[in-house]
Amino acid sequence: MKLHMALVGLTSLTLILGGCSSIPNPFEKEDQQNTDDQSHEDSQNQKDNQQQDTEQTDSPEEPKEPTNEEADLPSLEETVTVMGDGTKVVTNMNDTLVLVNKERNLPSDYIPEDLVIPNVPFPFEEDSPKKKMRKIAASPLEEMFAQAERDGIPLFAQSGYRSYDRQAAIFASNVQEDGEEEANKYSARPGQSEHQSGLTMDVTSPEVNFDLTQALGDTKTGIWLEENAHQFGFIIRYPEGKEEITGYQYEPWHLRYVGKKHAERIHEQNMTLEEYLGVPVEPVNTKK
């Protein structure tokens, strides 16, 4: 009898449990939620790892070349003193980017302290101050001449440093010969000559009989200078077609040292030194 009742009870319990099988189990929901959360976290971690790998494998951006305004150029307004007669005299005489022209004068007593004679060929033997230039420019000039020789270019130095007094005598002689208006197109007044800065060297070649002439620009030497001078820190200071900006005629022989970085930028942008330094592009008064 007891066994029969136990079997009946067991059967009833089975039926009850079977009928309750559709009742939600809260523990099953919690387990499912934990599983979903873990899958979402794993997926997010995978995305983060992929993004991190992408950032590590991507090449960094190349630094941008600074514009002329960002190239640490001297301020034109802050590097002159205006005299009582309105004459502008530069104060950054020793700067390799000093701008000397018809509007900006070197002091009459300025003489560079580091003048040396570069080890390059000259078409004359005698000692002369015009063989000299500043040491900072002389070494690059020697490098340029050495490369020219390797390239078979017959390059000679003709005229470098020139004092204020010497320039005054040259300008007076040119005025006497050609008149002041004409002389002012190719000859600088004292204080306005780059030769006084010690950063300039006029060069020549036997191709033009060692003269300083525009014909140099059409020779093998002139073409080589146009294509290579900037690699050594020099620019052709008075380029063709820029006469209204520089105030002087085309002079393919007139090399001015500004440093390699600046020379390359000036060459690439086909600029004059005035344009590079931010001088407003207005015609220079060639009669001044």
Backbone torsions as a table, in degrees:
resi	resn	phi	psi	omega
1	MET	NA	-45.9	178.5
2	LYS	-62.9	-39.3	179.4
3	LEU	-65.6	-40.0	179.7
4	HIS	-62.7	-41.4	179.8
5	MET	-67.0	-37.9	179.6
6	ALA	-64.2	-39.8	179.3
7	LEU	-67.4	-38.7	177.4
8	VAL	-62.6	-42.7	179.4
9	GLY	-64.1	-39.7	-179.7
10	LEU	-66.1	-38.4	179.1
11	THR	-65.9	-40.5	179.7
12	SER	-64.0	-42.1	-179.2
13	LEU	-64.0	-38.4	179.4
14	THR	-63.8	-41.4	179.2
15	LEU	-65.3	-39.8	179.8
16	ILE	-63.2	-48.2	-178.6
17	LEU	-64.8	-38.2	177.8
18	GLY	-63.6	-38.1	178.9
19	GLY	-73.1	-17.5	-179.3
20	CYS	-100.0	9.8	-176.0
21	SER	-66.0	-22.2	-179.9
22	SER	-85.2	-1.5	179.3
23	ILE	-74.8	128.0	-178.5
24	PRO	-58.9	141.8	176.9
25	ASN	-101.7	114.7	-177.4
26	PRO	-61.6	-28.9	-179.4
27	PHE	-72.2	-33.0	176.3
28	GLU	-65.8	-40.5	177.8
29	LYS	-62.0	-42.1	-179.1
30	GLU	-64.2	-40.6	178.7
31	ASP	-64.5	-40.2	179.8
32	GLN	-64.9	-40.8	178.9
33	GLN	-62.9	-41.7	178.7
34	ASN	-62.6	-38.6	179.3
35	THR	-66.1	-42.3	178.7
36	ASP	-63.8	-43.2	179.8
37	ASP	-60.7	-42.9	-178.5
38	GLN	-65.7	-39.2	179.0
39	SER	-65.0	-40.7	178.4
40	HIS	-64.4	-40.8	-179.5
41	GLU	-66.2	-41.1	178.5
42	ASP	-63.7	-40.5	179.7
43	SER	-64.7	-41.6	179.2
44	GLN	-65.7	-41.3	178.4
45	ASN	-62.5	-38.0	178.4
46	GLN	-63.8	-41.9	177.7
47	LYS	-63.6	-42.3	179.9
48	ASP	-62.7	-41.8	179.6
49	ASN	-64.7	-39.9	178.2
50	GLN	-63.8	-41.4	179.2
51	GLN	-65.0	-40.6	179.8
52	GLN	-64.9	-41.3	178.5
53	ASP	-62.9	-39.2	179.5
54	THR	-64.3	-42.1	-179.6
55	GLU	-65.3	-35.2	-178.8
56	GLN	-74.0	-33.8	-177.3
57	THR	-85.1	-22.9	178.6
58	ASP	-65.1	138.4	178.1
59	SER	-73.7	138.2	177.8
60	PRO	-65.2	150.6	179.8
61	GLU	-65.2	140.2	176.8
62	GLU	-67.4	137.5	177.2
63	PRO	-62.0	137.2	-178.0
64	LYS	-76.2	141.9	175.8
65	GLU	-67.6	127.7	-179.0
66	PRO	-64.2	146.9	175.1
67	THR	-73.1	170.3	179.3
68	ASN	-57.5	-36.2	-179.2
69	GLU	-67.5	-24.2	-177.7
70	GLU	-99.9	4.8	-170.8
71	ALA	-90.7	22.6	177.4
72	ASP	57.1	52.1	179.8
73	LEU	-91.3	149.4	179.8
74	PRO	-67.4	146.1	176.8
75	SER	-78.0	124.4	-178.5
76	LEU	-66.8	-36.8	-178.0
77	GLU	-71.3	-32.8	-175.4
78	GLU	-89.6	-0.8	-176.7
79	THR	-116.1	25.4	174.6
80	VAL	-137.1	152.5	169.9
81	THR	-116.2	128.6	-179.8
82	VAL	-91.5	120.0	-178.4
83	MET	-79.6	173.9	-177.4
84	GLY	-59.8	-31.9	-179.8
85	ASP	-88.7	6.5	179.2
86	GLY	92.0	-6.1	179.4
87	THR	-68.0	134.3	177.9
88	LYS	-95.2	123.7	179.6
89	VAL	-115.4	127.0	-176.2
90	VAL	-71.5	149.6	179.3
91	THR	-111.3	-9.9	179.9
92	ASN	-105.6	52.2	-174.0
93	MET	-58.1	-31.8	-175.0
94	ASN	-90.2	-1.2	178.3
95	ASP	-75.3	133.6	179.6
96	THR	-68.3	-12.5	176.5
97	LEU	-103.5	15.5	179.2
98	VAL	-57.3	133.1	-180.0
99	LEU	-100.1	115.0	179.1
100	VAL	-118.5	121.2	178.8
101	ASN	-157.0	-161.5	-175.8
102	LYS	-69.3	-14.7	-179.7
103	GLU	-106.0	-13.3	-173.7
104	ARG	-132.4	115.0	-172.3
105	ASN	-104.2	147.3	168.2
106	LEU	-81.3	149.2	176.0
107	PRO	-59.5	144.3	-176.9
108	SER	-63.1	-25.0	-178.2
109	ASP	-99.7	11.5	-177.4
110	TYR	-77.8	125.3	173.8
111	ILE	-134.4	119.1	179.4
112	PRO	-57.4	143.0	-176.1
113	GLU	-87.6	-13.4	-173.6
114	ASP	-114.3	36.6	-180.0
115	LEU	-70.8	133.2	176.9
116	VAL	-140.0	166.9	175.2
117	ILE	-99.4	113.8	179.7
118	PRO	-67.1	150.3	-179.8
119	ASN	-85.3	74.7	179.8
120	VAL	-137.1	159.9	-179.5
121	PRO	-74.9	139.7	172.9
122	PHE	-118.2	152.1	179.4
123	PRO	-84.3	12.8	178.2
124	PHE	-140.4	157.7	-173.5
125	GLU	-97.8	-33.7	-171.4
126	GLU	-64.9	151.2	173.8
127	ASP	-71.2	140.3	-178.8
128	SER	-158.7	144.2	176.6
129	PRO	-58.3	-25.4	-177.4
130	LYS	-72.7	-5.1	172.1
131	LYS	-78.4	-14.2	-172.2
132	LYS	-89.3	157.8	168.2
133	MET	-158.3	169.2	-178.4
134	ARG	-64.0	144.7	-176.1
135	LYS	-58.1	-38.2	-178.3
136	ILE	-61.6	-24.8	178.5
137	ALA	-99.7	-24.7	-176.3
138	ALA	-65.9	-42.3	-179.2
139	SER	-63.2	-48.1	175.4
140	PRO	-61.5	-32.8	177.8
141	LEU	-63.6	-42.5	178.0
142	GLU	-61.1	-40.1	178.5
143	GLU	-64.6	-40.8	-179.9
144	MET	-65.7	-43.3	179.7
145	PHE	-64.7	-37.3	178.9
146	ALA	-64.2	-41.1	178.1
147	GLN	-68.1	-38.6	177.4
148	ALA	-60.4	-41.3	179.3
149	GLU	-64.0	-42.0	178.2
150	ARG	-63.1	-30.9	-179.8
151	ASP	-88.3	3.2	178.1
152	GLY	76.7	28.1	-178.9
153	ILE	-99.8	121.9	-177.8
154	PRO	-82.2	80.3	-174.0
155	LEU	-101.1	135.4	178.6
156	PHE	-133.6	145.1	174.5
157	ALA	-88.6	139.5	-175.6
158	GLN	-117.5	-44.1	-174.3
159	SER	-156.1	121.8	179.6
160	GLY	-111.3	-112.0	-175.0
161	TYR	-62.1	143.1	178.4
162	ARG	-143.6	126.5	-177.6
163	SER	-73.2	166.5	177.9
164	TYR	-58.6	-45.7	-178.0
165	ASP	-66.8	-38.2	179.6
166	ARG	-66.0	-39.4	178.6
167	GLN	-66.1	-36.0	178.2
168	ALA	-62.0	-40.9	179.9
169	ALA	-68.2	-40.2	179.9
170	ILE	-65.4	-44.4	-178.7
171	PHE	-64.9	-41.6	179.1
172	ALA	-61.8	-39.8	179.1
173	SER	-65.8	-41.3	179.5
174	ASN	-66.7	-35.9	177.6
175	VAL	-65.7	-42.0	180.0
176	GLN	-63.9	-34.3	-177.0
177	GLU	-82.7	-42.8	-172.2
178	ASP	-118.2	-4.5	-175.2
179	GLY	89.5	153.2	-173.1
180	GLU	-65.2	-42.2	-177.6
181	GLU	-62.6	-44.5	-179.2
182	GLU	-71.4	-41.2	-179.4
183	ALA	-61.9	-33.0	-177.1
184	ASN	-69.7	-12.6	178.6
185	LYS	-81.6	-23.6	-176.2
186	TYR	-129.4	-6.9	-176.9
187	SER	-128.1	138.2	-177.9
188	ALA	-90.2	145.3	171.4
189	ARG	-71.0	158.1	177.6
190	PRO	-58.8	135.3	-176.8
191	GLY	93.2	-19.2	-178.1
192	GLN	-108.1	10.0	-179.3
193	SER	-96.0	131.5	175.8
194	GLU	-66.9	-22.0	179.3
195	HIS	-60.7	-31.4	179.0
196	GLN	-67.3	-23.4	-179.7
197	SER	-72.9	-20.0	-177.5
198	GLY	79.5	7.3	-177.2
199	LEU	-104.0	5.7	-174.1
200	THR	-120.4	143.8	171.2
201	MET	-138.3	124.0	170.7
202	ASP	-80.4	134.7	-177.9
203	VAL	-122.9	162.3	-177.1
204	THR	-152.1	-171.1	-175.2
205	SER	-158.5	152.0	173.6
206	PRO	-63.7	-15.6	177.1
207	GLU	-62.5	-24.4	178.3
208	VAL	-121.3	27.7	176.8
209	ASN	59.2	32.6	178.0
210	PHE	62.8	21.4	177.0
211	ASP	-86.2	163.4	170.7
212	LEU	-100.3	96.9	-172.0
213	THR	-141.5	151.8	179.0
214	GLN	-63.9	-20.6	178.0
215	ALA	-61.4	-20.5	178.9
216	LEU	-58.7	-34.1	-177.1
217	GLY	-62.0	-22.3	-178.6
218	ASP	-96.9	-1.1	-179.3
219	THR	-88.8	170.6	176.5
220	LYS	-59.5	-38.3	179.4
221	THR	-66.4	-46.0	-179.3
222	GLY	-63.6	-40.2	178.7
223	ILE	-66.3	-40.0	178.3
224	TRP	-62.7	-42.8	178.3
225	LEU	-61.9	-43.6	180.0
226	GLU	-59.8	-35.7	-175.5
227	GLU	-90.3	-18.5	-170.5
228	ASN	-127.4	-18.6	-173.8
229	ALA	-56.8	-37.5	-177.2
230	HIS	-63.9	-25.6	179.9
231	GLN	-65.6	-16.7	-179.7
232	PHE	-112.4	8.3	176.0
233	GLY	95.3	10.1	-178.1
234	PHE	-109.9	149.2	172.9
235	ILE	-124.3	154.4	168.7
236	ILE	-80.0	106.0	-166.1
237	ARG	-65.5	-35.1	-177.4
238	TYR	-120.0	80.6	-175.5
239	PRO	-75.5	161.1	179.8
240	GLU	-69.2	137.4	179.6
241	GLY	87.2	-1.6	-178.7
242	LYS	-115.7	19.4	-174.5
243	GLU	-60.4	-35.6	-178.3
244	GLU	-69.9	-18.1	179.2
245	ILE	-93.2	-46.4	-177.4
246	THR	-80.7	-26.8	-177.8
247	GLY	87.7	0.6	-178.9
248	TYR	-129.4	156.4	177.5
249	GLN	-66.7	166.3	177.8
250	TYR	-61.1	126.9	-179.8
251	GLU	-132.8	89.6	-178.9
252	PRO	-67.9	-10.4	-178.1
253	TRP	-92.2	-14.5	-170.7
254	HIS	-90.8	102.7	-178.9
255	LEU	-101.4	131.8	-179.6
256	ARG	-121.4	130.3	179.4
257	TYR	-84.7	128.6	176.8
258	VAL	-129.9	-4.7	-175.3
259	GLY	100.5	148.2	-172.5
260	LYS	-60.8	-46.7	-176.3
261	LYS	-59.1	-47.3	-177.7
262	HIS	-72.9	-37.0	179.3
263	ALA	-62.4	-40.7	179.8
264	GLU	-64.9	-40.8	179.1
265	ARG	-66.6	-43.1	179.6
266	ILE	-62.3	-42.0	179.8
267	HIS	-65.6	-46.1	-177.3
268	GLU	-63.7	-33.9	-177.2
269	GLN	-94.2	1.9	179.2
270	ASN	52.8	51.6	-176.2
271	MET	-112.0	161.2	165.9
272	THR	-90.2	168.2	176.7
273	LEU	-63.4	-35.7	177.6
274	GLU	-59.3	-48.8	-179.2
275	GLU	-63.3	-41.9	-177.9
276	TYR	-62.7	-37.8	-178.3
277	LEU	-86.1	-0.1	173.2
278	GLY	92.6	17.8	176.1
279	VAL	-70.0	130.8	176.9
280	PRO	-53.5	133.4	-176.4
281	VAL	-76.8	88.6	177.0
282	GLU	-131.1	147.3	179.0
283	PRO	-57.2	131.9	176.8
284	VAL	-77.4	141.7	178.2
285	ASN	-73.8	96.4	-177.1
286	THR	-71.4	-8.8	179.1
287	LYS	-90.5	-6.3	-175.0
288	LYS	-75.8	NA	NA
